């Protein structure tokens, strides 16, 4: 299986934020997306997941078989962990994770209790999400990657709010995912300690549109 992007471009309003991005990742491979704030890292990751439309280019999950060129189909095989934890504050941890497991259609991931043990929070299953600290909330959100199994993980600043120990724990989960043939795309300001990885350095674009054309503006 390969996750392939060919000359992707993404617009936000009248601005070209991502332009001509290409990569190819095989089983067990990692792409680290770096760049300053505003360089388009989050925009790129959201476009990979189908949360933003592509202005140009092509995505493909080769080796999937039927539907590998159809984003509506192959995106069912992607996990996205964004900067927000995407949990209901009033629901228990168990209820939140059960929702995401069912929403993702996952039946071959870890049991909820197993996933919580993997992030060293086995005791919080029946607590409301709102009771948890910032770091604990992020660790619970990481469990979404574990309760339903997907071959591609796309994570945006995954260690935000985590201390050093929890960040190393997350890196271990990523290494296990890749060792099992998984693919990882991670946007981060901090090294994840994943060893050899491809790096995509994003640069801030100052491209605006006029009618059907676009031109490069100058940085103020």
Biotite code that builds the C-alpha atoms (Angstrom):
import biotite.structure as struc

atoms = struc.array([
    struc.Atom([0.000, 0.000, 0.000], chain_id="A", res_id=1, res_name="UNK", atom_name="CA", element="C"),
    struc.Atom([1.193, 3.514, -0.818], chain_id="A", res_id=2, res_name="UNK", atom_name="CA", element="C"),
    struc.Atom([-0.288, 6.905, 0.069], chain_id="A", res_id=3, res_name="UNK", atom_name="CA", element="C"),
    struc.Atom([0.466, 9.225, -2.842], chain_id="A", res_id=4, res_name="UNK", atom_name="CA", element="C"),
    struc.Atom([-0.045, 12.937, -3.441], chain_id="A", res_id=5, res_name="UNK", atom_name="CA", element="C"),
    struc.Atom([0.647, 14.492, -6.835], chain_id="A", res_id=6, res_name="UNK", atom_name="CA", element="C"),
    struc.Atom([1.081, 18.291, -7.108], chain_id="A", res_id=7, res_name="UNK", atom_name="CA", element="C"),
    struc.Atom([-1.606, 19.202, -4.581], chain_id="A", res_id=8, res_name="UNK", atom_name="CA", element="C"),
    struc.Atom([-2.784, 22.802, -4.282], chain_id="A", res_id=9, res_name="UNK", atom_name="CA", element="C"),
    struc.Atom([-5.292, 24.141, -1.758], chain_id="A", res_id=10, res_name="UNK", atom_name="CA", element="C"),
    struc.Atom([-6.982, 27.543, -1.553], chain_id="A", res_id=11, res_name="UNK", atom_name="CA", element="C"),
    struc.Atom([-8.485, 29.301, 1.434], chain_id="A", res_id=12, res_name="UNK", atom_name="CA", element="C"),
    struc.Atom([-10.811, 31.992, 0.125], chain_id="A", res_id=13, res_name="UNK", atom_name="CA", element="C"),
    struc.Atom([-8.834, 34.109, -2.345], chain_id="A", res_id=14, res_name="UNK", atom_name="CA", element="C"),
    struc.Atom([-5.474, 32.863, -1.155], chain_id="A", res_id=15, res_name="UNK", atom_name="CA", element="C"),
    struc.Atom([-3.402, 29.933, -2.371], chain_id="A", res_id=16, res_name="UNK", atom_name="CA", element="C"),
    struc.Atom([-2.119, 28.359, 0.857], chain_id="A", res_id=17, res_name="UNK", atom_name="CA", element="C"),
    struc.Atom([-0.650, 25.090, -0.460], chain_id="A", res_id=18, res_name="UNK", atom_name="CA", element="C"),
    struc.Atom([0.875, 24.754, -3.914], chain_id="A", res_id=19, res_name="UNK", atom_name="CA", element="C"),
    struc.Atom([2.309, 21.796, -5.832], chain_id="A", res_id=20, res_name="UNK", atom_name="CA", element="C"),
    struc.Atom([2.906, 19.438, -2.912], chain_id="A", res_id=21, res_name="UNK", atom_name="CA", element="C"),
    struc.Atom([3.860, 15.863, -3.811], chain_id="A", res_id=22, res_name="UNK", atom_name="CA", element="C"),
    struc.Atom([4.890, 12.848, -1.759], chain_id="A", res_id=23, res_name="UNK", atom_name="CA", element="C"),
    struc.Atom([4.742, 9.057, -1.817], chain_id="A", res_id=24, res_name="UNK", atom_name="CA", element="C"),
    struc.Atom([4.698, 6.974, 1.361], chain_id="A", res_id=25, res_name="UNK", atom_name="CA", element="C"),
    struc.Atom([4.860, 3.209, 1.585], chain_id="A", res_id=26, res_name="UNK", atom_name="CA", element="C"),
    struc.Atom([4.038, 0.870, 4.452], chain_id="A", res_id=27, res_name="UNK", atom_name="CA", element="C"),
    struc.Atom([5.897, 1.792, 7.624], chain_id="A", res_id=28, res_name="UNK", atom_name="CA", element="C"),
    struc.Atom([6.961, 5.210, 6.331], chain_id="A", res_id=29, res_name="UNK", atom_name="CA", element="C"),
    struc.Atom([6.625, 8.633, 7.957], chain_id="A", res_id=30, res_name="UNK", atom_name="CA", element="C"),
    struc.Atom([6.257, 12.141, 6.536], chain_id="A", res_id=31, res_name="UNK", atom_name="CA", element="C"),
    struc.Atom([6.954, 15.028, 8.912], chain_id="A", res_id=32, res_name="UNK", atom_name="CA", element="C"),
    struc.Atom([5.441, 18.344, 7.805], chain_id="A", res_id=33, res_name="UNK", atom_name="CA", element="C"),
    struc.Atom([7.254, 21.379, 9.177], chain_id="A", res_id=34, res_name="UNK", atom_name="CA", element="C"),
    struc.Atom([7.044, 25.141, 8.737], chain_id="A", res_id=35, res_name="UNK", atom_name="CA", element="C"),
    struc.Atom([6.266, 28.405, 10.466], chain_id="A", res_id=36, res_name="UNK", atom_name="CA", element="C"),
    struc.Atom([2.793, 29.335, 11.671], chain_id="A", res_id=37, res_name="UNK", atom_name="CA", element="C"),
    struc.Atom([0.665, 30.158, 8.652], chain_id="A", res_id=38, res_name="UNK", atom_name="CA", element="C"),
    struc.Atom([2.742, 28.074, 6.256], chain_id="A", res_id=39, res_name="UNK", atom_name="CA", element="C"),
    struc.Atom([-0.204, 25.801, 5.466], chain_id="A", res_id=40, res_name="UNK", atom_name="CA", element="C"),
    struc.Atom([0.594, 22.668, 7.482], chain_id="A", res_id=41, res_name="UNK", atom_name="CA", element="C"),
    struc.Atom([-2.881, 22.287, 8.964], chain_id="A", res_id=42, res_name="UNK", atom_name="CA", element="C"),
    struc.Atom([-4.503, 23.229, 5.665], chain_id="A", res_id=43, res_name="UNK", atom_name="CA", element="C"),
    struc.Atom([-2.580, 20.493, 3.876], chain_id="A", res_id=44, res_name="UNK", atom_name="CA", element="C"),
    struc.Atom([-3.494, 17.848, 6.442], chain_id="A", res_id=45, res_name="UNK", atom_name="CA", element="C"),
    struc.Atom([-7.163, 18.823, 6.411], chain_id="A", res_id=46, res_name="UNK", atom_name="CA", element="C"),
    struc.Atom([-7.160, 18.571, 2.619], chain_id="A", res_id=47, res_name="UNK", atom_name="CA", element="C"),
    struc.Atom([-5.594, 15.096, 2.785], chain_id="A", res_id=48, res_name="UNK", atom_name="CA", element="C"),
    struc.Atom([-8.522, 14.038, 4.970], chain_id="A", res_id=49, res_name="UNK", atom_name="CA", element="C"),
    struc.Atom([-11.181, 15.578, 2.759], chain_id="A", res_id=50, res_name="UNK", atom_name="CA", element="C"),
    struc.Atom([-12.063, 18.376, 5.179], chain_id="A", res_id=51, res_name="UNK", atom_name="CA", element="C"),
    struc.Atom([-10.965, 20.942, 2.594], chain_id="A", res_id=52, res_name="UNK", atom_name="CA", element="C"),
    struc.Atom([-11.280, 20.652, -1.203], chain_id="A", res_id=53, res_name="UNK", atom_name="CA", element="C"),
    struc.Atom([-8.265, 20.398, -3.478], chain_id="A", res_id=54, res_name="UNK", atom_name="CA", element="C"),
    struc.Atom([-7.781, 23.253, -5.944], chain_id="A", res_id=55, res_name="UNK", atom_name="CA", element="C"),
    struc.Atom([-5.531, 21.016, -8.035], chain_id="A", res_id=56, res_name="UNK", atom_name="CA", element="C"),
    struc.Atom([-3.681, 17.731, -7.872], chain_id="A", res_id=57, res_name="UNK", atom_name="CA", element="C"),
    struc.Atom([-4.493, 14.124, -7.115], chain_id="A", res_id=58, res_name="UNK", atom_name="CA", element="C"),
    struc.Atom([-4.540, 11.824, -4.080], chain_id="A", res_id=59, res_name="UNK", atom_name="CA", element="C"),
    struc.Atom([-4.371, 8.043, -4.168], chain_id="A", res_id=60, res_name="UNK", atom_name="CA", element="C"),
    struc.Atom([-4.137, 5.135, -1.728], chain_id="A", res_id=61, res_name="UNK", atom_name="CA", element="C"),
    struc.Atom([-2.464, 2.634, -4.020], chain_id="A", res_id=62, res_name="UNK", atom_name="CA", element="C"),
    struc.Atom([-2.896, -1.040, -3.177], chain_id="A", res_id=63, res_name="UNK", atom_name="CA", element="C"),
    struc.Atom([-6.335, -0.558, -1.691], chain_id="A", res_id=64, res_name="UNK", atom_name="CA", element="C"),
    struc.Atom([-7.978, -2.079, -4.755], chain_id="A", res_id=65, res_name="UNK", atom_name="CA", element="C"),
    struc.Atom([-11.338, -0.780, -5.897], chain_id="A", res_id=66, res_name="UNK", atom_name="CA", element="C"),
    struc.Atom([-11.700, 2.844, -4.885], chain_id="A", res_id=67, res_name="UNK", atom_name="CA", element="C"),
    struc.Atom([-7.996, 3.599, -4.438], chain_id="A", res_id=68, res_name="UNK", atom_name="CA", element="C"),
    struc.Atom([-8.384, 6.645, -6.702], chain_id="A", res_id=69, res_name="UNK", atom_name="CA", element="C"),
    struc.Atom([-11.690, 7.727, -5.186], chain_id="A", res_id=70, res_name="UNK", atom_name="CA", element="C"),
    struc.Atom([-11.155, 10.060, -2.189], chain_id="A", res_id=71, res_name="UNK", atom_name="CA", element="C"),
    struc.Atom([-14.671, 9.356, -0.923], chain_id="A", res_id=72, res_name="UNK", atom_name="CA", element="C"),
    struc.Atom([-13.714, 5.695, -0.557], chain_id="A", res_id=73, res_name="UNK", atom_name="CA", element="C"),
    struc.Atom([-10.042, 5.678, 0.422], chain_id="A", res_id=74, res_name="UNK", atom_name="CA", element="C"),
    struc.Atom([-10.467, 8.364, 3.076], chain_id="A", res_id=75, res_name="UNK", atom_name="CA", element="C"),
    struc.Atom([-12.385, 5.755, 5.078], chain_id="A", res_id=76, res_name="UNK", atom_name="CA", element="C"),
    struc.Atom([-8.954, 4.210, 5.626], chain_id="A", res_id=77, res_name="UNK", atom_name="CA", element="C"),
    struc.Atom([-7.468, 7.378, 7.182], chain_id="A", res_id=78, res_name="UNK", atom_name="CA", element="C"),
    struc.Atom([-7.440, 8.533, 10.791], chain_id="A", res_id=79, res_name="UNK", atom_name="CA", element="C"),
    struc.Atom([-7.235, 12.283, 11.435], chain_id="A", res_id=80, res_name="UNK", atom_name="CA", element="C"),
    struc.Atom([-6.195, 13.739, 14.790], chain_id="A", res_id=81, res_name="UNK", atom_name="CA", element="C"),
    struc.Atom([-6.398, 17.525, 14.639], chain_id="A", res_id=82, res_name="UNK", atom_name="CA", element="C"),
    struc.Atom([-5.440, 20.233, 17.137], chain_id="A", res_id=83, res_name="UNK", atom_name="CA", element="C"),
    struc.Atom([-8.867, 19.948, 18.777], chain_id="A", res_id=84, res_name="UNK", atom_name="CA", element="C"),
    struc.Atom([-9.655, 16.818, 20.771], chain_id="A", res_id=85, res_name="UNK", atom_name="CA", element="C"),
    struc.Atom([-13.160, 16.411, 19.291], chain_id="A", res_id=86, res_name="UNK", atom_name="CA", element="C"),
    struc.Atom([-14.753, 15.055, 22.465], chain_id="A", res_id=87, res_name="UNK", atom_name="CA", element="C"),
    struc.Atom([-18.060, 15.930, 24.148], chain_id="A", res_id=88, res_name="UNK", atom_name="CA", element="C"),
    struc.Atom([-17.301, 17.458, 27.542], chain_id="A", res_id=89, res_name="UNK", atom_name="CA", element="C"),
    struc.Atom([-20.387, 16.063, 29.302], chain_id="A", res_id=90, res_name="UNK", atom_name="CA", element="C"),
    struc.Atom([-19.988, 12.484, 28.056], chain_id="A", res_id=91, res_name="UNK", atom_name="CA", element="C"),
    struc.Atom([-17.806, 9.951, 29.780], chain_id="A", res_id=92, res_name="UNK", atom_name="CA", element="C"),
    struc.Atom([-14.523, 8.858, 28.264], chain_id="A", res_id=93, res_name="UNK", atom_name="CA", element="C"),
    struc.Atom([-16.055, 5.489, 27.468], chain_id="A", res_id=94, res_name="UNK", atom_name="CA", element="C"),
    struc.Atom([-19.041, 7.098, 25.711], chain_id="A", res_id=95, res_name="UNK", atom_name="CA", element="C"),
    struc.Atom([-16.812, 9.409, 23.674], chain_id="A", res_id=96, res_name="UNK", atom_name="CA", element="C"),
    struc.Atom([-14.520, 6.626, 22.526], chain_id="A", res_id=97, res_name="UNK", atom_name="CA", element="C"),
    struc.Atom([-17.453, 4.313, 21.775], chain_id="A", res_id=98, res_name="UNK", atom_name="CA", element="C"),
    struc.Atom([-18.888, 7.023, 19.533], chain_id="A", res_id=99, res_name="UNK", atom_name="CA", element="C"),
    struc.Atom([-15.632, 7.435, 17.590], chain_id="A", res_id=100, res_name="UNK", atom_name="CA", element="C"),
    struc.Atom([-15.164, 3.660, 17.318], chain_id="A", res_id=101, res_name="UNK", atom_name="CA", element="C"),
    struc.Atom([-18.644, 3.261, 15.831], chain_id="A", res_id=102, res_name="UNK", atom_name="CA", element="C"),
    struc.Atom([-18.357, 6.380, 13.662], chain_id="A", res_id=103, res_name="UNK", atom_name="CA", element="C"),
    struc.Atom([-15.091, 5.095, 12.187], chain_id="A", res_id=104, res_name="UNK", atom_name="CA", element="C"),
    struc.Atom([-16.629, 1.708, 11.505], chain_id="A", res_id=105, res_name="UNK", atom_name="CA", element="C"),
    struc.Atom([-13.842, 0.031, 13.393], chain_id="A", res_id=106, res_name="UNK", atom_name="CA", element="C"),
    struc.Atom([-14.296, -3.442, 14.815], chain_id="A", res_id=107, res_name="UNK", atom_name="CA", element="C"),
    struc.Atom([-10.698, -4.627, 14.760], chain_id="A", res_id=108, res_name="UNK", atom_name="CA", element="C"),
    struc.Atom([-9.099, -1.935, 16.941], chain_id="A", res_id=109, res_name="UNK", atom_name="CA", element="C"),
    struc.Atom([-8.323, -2.116, 20.633], chain_id="A", res_id=110, res_name="UNK", atom_name="CA", element="C"),
    struc.Atom([-11.056, -2.402, 23.213], chain_id="A", res_id=111, res_name="UNK", atom_name="CA", element="C"),
    struc.Atom([-11.677, 0.902, 24.989], chain_id="A", res_id=112, res_name="UNK", atom_name="CA", element="C"),
    struc.Atom([-10.050, -0.353, 28.202], chain_id="A", res_id=113, res_name="UNK", atom_name="CA", element="C"),
    struc.Atom([-7.010, -1.568, 26.230], chain_id="A", res_id=114, res_name="UNK", atom_name="CA", element="C"),
    struc.Atom([-6.674, 1.780, 24.451], chain_id="A", res_id=115, res_name="UNK", atom_name="CA", element="C"),
    struc.Atom([-6.806, 3.655, 27.761], chain_id="A", res_id=116, res_name="UNK", atom_name="CA", element="C"),
    struc.Atom([-4.154, 1.378, 29.198], chain_id="A", res_id=117, res_name="UNK", atom_name="CA", element="C"),
    struc.Atom([-2.000, 2.149, 26.163], chain_id="A", res_id=118, res_name="UNK", atom_name="CA", element="C"),
    struc.Atom([-2.031, 5.849, 27.119], chain_id="A", res_id=119, res_name="UNK", atom_name="CA", element="C"),
    struc.Atom([-1.700, 5.035, 30.834], chain_id="A", res_id=120, res_name="UNK", atom_name="CA", element="C"),
    struc.Atom([-5.210, 6.211, 31.770], chain_id="A", res_id=121, res_name="UNK", atom_name="CA", element="C"),
    struc.Atom([-7.091, 3.015, 32.640], chain_id="A", res_id=122, res_name="UNK", atom_name="CA", element="C"),
    struc.Atom([-8.838, 4.675, 35.591], chain_id="A", res_id=123, res_name="UNK", atom_name="CA", element="C"),
    struc.Atom([-10.689, 7.452, 33.712], chain_id="A", res_id=124, res_name="UNK", atom_name="CA", element="C"),
    struc.Atom([-13.093, 5.417, 31.552], chain_id="A", res_id=125, res_name="UNK", atom_name="CA", element="C"),
    struc.Atom([-16.234, 6.458, 33.391], chain_id="A", res_id=126, res_name="UNK", atom_name="CA", element="C"),
    struc.Atom([-15.283, 10.068, 34.166], chain_id="A", res_id=127, res_name="UNK", atom_name="CA", element="C"),
    struc.Atom([-16.763, 12.950, 32.155], chain_id="A", res_id=128, res_name="UNK", atom_name="CA", element="C"),
    struc.Atom([-14.262, 14.281, 29.642], chain_id="A", res_id=129, res_name="UNK", atom_name="CA", element="C"),
    struc.Atom([-14.549, 17.736, 31.214], chain_id="A", res_id=130, res_name="UNK", atom_name="CA", element="C"),
    struc.Atom([-13.000, 16.421, 34.446], chain_id="A", res_id=131, res_name="UNK", atom_name="CA", element="C"),
    struc.Atom([-9.628, 15.765, 32.832], chain_id="A", res_id=132, res_name="UNK", atom_name="CA", element="C"),
    struc.Atom([-6.557, 17.980, 32.668], chain_id="A", res_id=133, res_name="UNK", atom_name="CA", element="C"),
    struc.Atom([-5.290, 19.318, 29.325], chain_id="A", res_id=134, res_name="UNK", atom_name="CA", element="C"),
    struc.Atom([-2.680, 16.599, 28.951], chain_id="A", res_id=135, res_name="UNK", atom_name="CA", element="C"),
    struc.Atom([-5.074, 13.822, 29.945], chain_id="A", res_id=136, res_name="UNK", atom_name="CA", element="C"),
    struc.Atom([-7.627, 15.076, 27.417], chain_id="A", res_id=137, res_name="UNK", atom_name="CA", element="C"),
    struc.Atom([-5.027, 14.884, 24.670], chain_id="A", res_id=138, res_name="UNK", atom_name="CA", element="C"),
    struc.Atom([-4.069, 11.340, 25.662], chain_id="A", res_id=139, res_name="UNK", atom_name="CA", element="C"),
    struc.Atom([-7.728, 10.297, 25.543], chain_id="A", res_id=140, res_name="UNK", atom_name="CA", element="C"),
    struc.Atom([-8.041, 11.901, 22.094], chain_id="A", res_id=141, res_name="UNK", atom_name="CA", element="C"),
    struc.Atom([-5.075, 9.805, 20.959], chain_id="A", res_id=142, res_name="UNK", atom_name="CA", element="C"),
    struc.Atom([-7.127, 6.742, 21.876], chain_id="A", res_id=143, res_name="UNK", atom_name="CA", element="C"),
    struc.Atom([-9.309, 7.525, 18.868], chain_id="A", res_id=144, res_name="UNK", atom_name="CA", element="C"),
    struc.Atom([-6.435, 6.248, 16.742], chain_id="A", res_id=145, res_name="UNK", atom_name="CA", element="C"),
    struc.Atom([-6.448, 2.966, 18.629], chain_id="A", res_id=146, res_name="UNK", atom_name="CA", element="C"),
    struc.Atom([-10.087, 1.930, 19.008], chain_id="A", res_id=147, res_name="UNK", atom_name="CA", element="C"),
    struc.Atom([-10.535, 1.497, 15.254], chain_id="A", res_id=148, res_name="UNK", atom_name="CA", element="C"),
    struc.Atom([-7.683, 0.333, 13.060], chain_id="A", res_id=149, res_name="UNK", atom_name="CA", element="C"),
    struc.Atom([-6.790, 2.411, 9.989], chain_id="A", res_id=150, res_name="UNK", atom_name="CA", element="C"),
    struc.Atom([-3.652, 2.090, 7.833], chain_id="A", res_id=151, res_name="UNK", atom_name="CA", element="C"),
    struc.Atom([-2.968, 5.847, 7.545], chain_id="A", res_id=152, res_name="UNK", atom_name="CA", element="C"),
    struc.Atom([-2.643, 8.228, 10.500], chain_id="A", res_id=153, res_name="UNK", atom_name="CA", element="C"),
    struc.Atom([-2.704, 11.980, 9.790], chain_id="A", res_id=154, res_name="UNK", atom_name="CA", element="C"),
    struc.Atom([-1.920, 13.947, 12.940], chain_id="A", res_id=155, res_name="UNK", atom_name="CA", element="C"),
    struc.Atom([-1.655, 17.711, 13.455], chain_id="A", res_id=156, res_name="UNK", atom_name="CA", element="C"),
    struc.Atom([0.463, 18.855, 16.428], chain_id="A", res_id=157, res_name="UNK", atom_name="CA", element="C"),
    struc.Atom([-0.363, 15.585, 18.208], chain_id="A", res_id=158, res_name="UNK", atom_name="CA", element="C"),
    struc.Atom([1.789, 16.292, 21.264], chain_id="A", res_id=159, res_name="UNK", atom_name="CA", element="C"),
    struc.Atom([0.272, 19.699, 22.009], chain_id="A", res_id=160, res_name="UNK", atom_name="CA", element="C"),
    struc.Atom([-0.451, 19.831, 25.743], chain_id="A", res_id=161, res_name="UNK", atom_name="CA", element="C"),
    struc.Atom([1.573, 16.704, 26.505], chain_id="A", res_id=162, res_name="UNK", atom_name="CA", element="C"),
    struc.Atom([4.523, 16.549, 28.869], chain_id="A", res_id=163, res_name="UNK", atom_name="CA", element="C"),
    struc.Atom([7.756, 14.834, 27.880], chain_id="A", res_id=164, res_name="UNK", atom_name="CA", element="C"),
    struc.Atom([6.729, 11.442, 29.208], chain_id="A", res_id=165, res_name="UNK", atom_name="CA", element="C"),
    struc.Atom([3.384, 11.478, 27.394], chain_id="A", res_id=166, res_name="UNK", atom_name="CA", element="C"),
    struc.Atom([5.061, 12.705, 24.187], chain_id="A", res_id=167, res_name="UNK", atom_name="CA", element="C"),
    struc.Atom([7.439, 9.744, 24.315], chain_id="A", res_id=168, res_name="UNK", atom_name="CA", element="C"),
    struc.Atom([4.476, 7.450, 24.927], chain_id="A", res_id=169, res_name="UNK", atom_name="CA", element="C"),
    struc.Atom([2.779, 8.816, 21.794], chain_id="A", res_id=170, res_name="UNK", atom_name="CA", element="C"),
    struc.Atom([5.976, 8.359, 19.788], chain_id="A", res_id=171, res_name="UNK", atom_name="CA", element="C"),
    struc.Atom([6.000, 4.727, 20.884], chain_id="A", res_id=172, res_name="UNK", atom_name="CA", element="C"),
    struc.Atom([2.439, 4.260, 19.619], chain_id="A", res_id=173, res_name="UNK", atom_name="CA", element="C"),
    struc.Atom([3.468, 5.779, 16.276], chain_id="A", res_id=174, res_name="UNK", atom_name="CA", element="C"),
    struc.Atom([6.454, 3.452, 16.023], chain_id="A", res_id=175, res_name="UNK", atom_name="CA", element="C"),
    struc.Atom([4.203, 0.474, 16.722], chain_id="A", res_id=176, res_name="UNK", atom_name="CA", element="C"),
    struc.Atom([1.741, 1.668, 14.063], chain_id="A", res_id=177, res_name="UNK", atom_name="CA", element="C"),
    struc.Atom([4.517, 1.948, 11.469], chain_id="A", res_id=178, res_name="UNK", atom_name="CA", element="C"),
    struc.Atom([6.083, -1.368, 12.496], chain_id="A", res_id=179, res_name="UNK", atom_name="CA", element="C"),
    struc.Atom([2.695, -2.939, 11.750], chain_id="A", res_id=180, res_name="UNK", atom_name="CA", element="C"),
    struc.Atom([2.820, -1.518, 8.205], chain_id="A", res_id=181, res_name="UNK", atom_name="CA", element="C"),
    struc.Atom([0.999, 1.724, 8.954], chain_id="A", res_id=182, res_name="UNK", atom_name="CA", element="C"),
    struc.Atom([1.694, 5.080, 7.318], chain_id="A", res_id=183, res_name="UNK", atom_name="CA", element="C"),
    struc.Atom([2.051, 8.331, 9.280], chain_id="A", res_id=184, res_name="UNK", atom_name="CA", element="C"),
    struc.Atom([1.807, 11.992, 8.225], chain_id="A", res_id=185, res_name="UNK", atom_name="CA", element="C"),
    struc.Atom([2.542, 14.377, 11.107], chain_id="A", res_id=186, res_name="UNK", atom_name="CA", element="C"),
    struc.Atom([2.620, 18.173, 11.246], chain_id="A", res_id=187, res_name="UNK", atom_name="CA", element="C"),
    struc.Atom([4.651, 19.259, 14.227], chain_id="A", res_id=188, res_name="UNK", atom_name="CA", element="C"),
    struc.Atom([6.911, 22.003, 15.561], chain_id="A", res_id=189, res_name="UNK", atom_name="CA", element="C"),
    struc.Atom([8.707, 19.510, 17.798], chain_id="A", res_id=190, res_name="UNK", atom_name="CA", element="C"),
    struc.Atom([10.597, 16.335, 16.843], chain_id="A", res_id=191, res_name="UNK", atom_name="CA", element="C"),
    struc.Atom([8.558, 13.189, 17.483], chain_id="A", res_id=192, res_name="UNK", atom_name="CA", element="C"),
    struc.Atom([11.611, 10.967, 17.802], chain_id="A", res_id=193, res_name="UNK", atom_name="CA", element="C"),
    struc.Atom([10.488, 8.551, 15.107], chain_id="A", res_id=194, res_name="UNK", atom_name="CA", element="C"),
    struc.Atom([13.872, 8.002, 13.519], chain_id="A", res_id=195, res_name="UNK", atom_name="CA", element="C"),
    struc.Atom([14.152, 8.112, 9.736], chain_id="A", res_id=196, res_name="UNK", atom_name="CA", element="C"),
    struc.Atom([11.350, 10.093, 8.135], chain_id="A", res_id=197, res_name="UNK", atom_name="CA", element="C"),
    struc.Atom([10.728, 12.134, 5.026], chain_id="A", res_id=198, res_name="UNK", atom_name="CA", element="C"),
    struc.Atom([10.399, 15.854, 5.697], chain_id="A", res_id=199, res_name="UNK", atom_name="CA", element="C"),
    struc.Atom([8.170, 18.317, 3.884], chain_id="A", res_id=200, res_name="UNK", atom_name="CA", element="C"),
    struc.Atom([9.141, 21.902, 4.746], chain_id="A", res_id=201, res_name="UNK", atom_name="CA", element="C"),
    struc.Atom([6.213, 24.238, 4.051], chain_id="A", res_id=202, res_name="UNK", atom_name="CA", element="C"),
    struc.Atom([6.823, 27.866, 3.137], chain_id="A", res_id=203, res_name="UNK", atom_name="CA", element="C"),
    struc.Atom([4.328, 30.684, 3.574], chain_id="A", res_id=204, res_name="UNK", atom_name="CA", element="C"),
    struc.Atom([2.755, 31.703, 0.277], chain_id="A", res_id=205, res_name="UNK", atom_name="CA", element="C"),
    struc.Atom([1.609, 35.205, -0.539], chain_id="A", res_id=206, res_name="UNK", atom_name="CA", element="C"),
    struc.Atom([-0.545, 34.280, -3.496], chain_id="A", res_id=207, res_name="UNK", atom_name="CA", element="C"),
    struc.Atom([-3.864, 36.004, -4.099], chain_id="A", res_id=208, res_name="UNK", atom_name="CA", element="C"),
    struc.Atom([-6.428, 35.583, -6.843], chain_id="A", res_id=209, res_name="UNK", atom_name="CA", element="C"),
    struc.Atom([-7.816, 38.040, -9.345], chain_id="A", res_id=210, res_name="UNK", atom_name="CA", element="C"),
    struc.Atom([-10.668, 36.615, -11.365], chain_id="A", res_id=211, res_name="UNK", atom_name="CA", element="C"),
    struc.Atom([-9.675, 33.170, -12.651], chain_id="A", res_id=212, res_name="UNK", atom_name="CA", element="C"),
    struc.Atom([-5.939, 33.864, -12.398], chain_id="A", res_id=213, res_name="UNK", atom_name="CA", element="C"),
    struc.Atom([-3.585, 34.203, -9.483], chain_id="A", res_id=214, res_name="UNK", atom_name="CA", element="C"),
    struc.Atom([-0.382, 36.143, -8.924], chain_id="A", res_id=215, res_name="UNK", atom_name="CA", element="C"),
    struc.Atom([2.316, 36.147, -6.275], chain_id="A", res_id=216, res_name="UNK", atom_name="CA", element="C"),
    struc.Atom([2.087, 39.048, -3.884], chain_id="A", res_id=217, res_name="UNK", atom_name="CA", element="C"),
    struc.Atom([4.928, 40.467, -1.854], chain_id="A", res_id=218, res_name="UNK", atom_name="CA", element="C"),
    struc.Atom([5.285, 39.964, 1.853], chain_id="A", res_id=219, res_name="UNK", atom_name="CA", element="C"),
    struc.Atom([4.372, 43.093, 3.773], chain_id="A", res_id=220, res_name="UNK", atom_name="CA", element="C"),
])
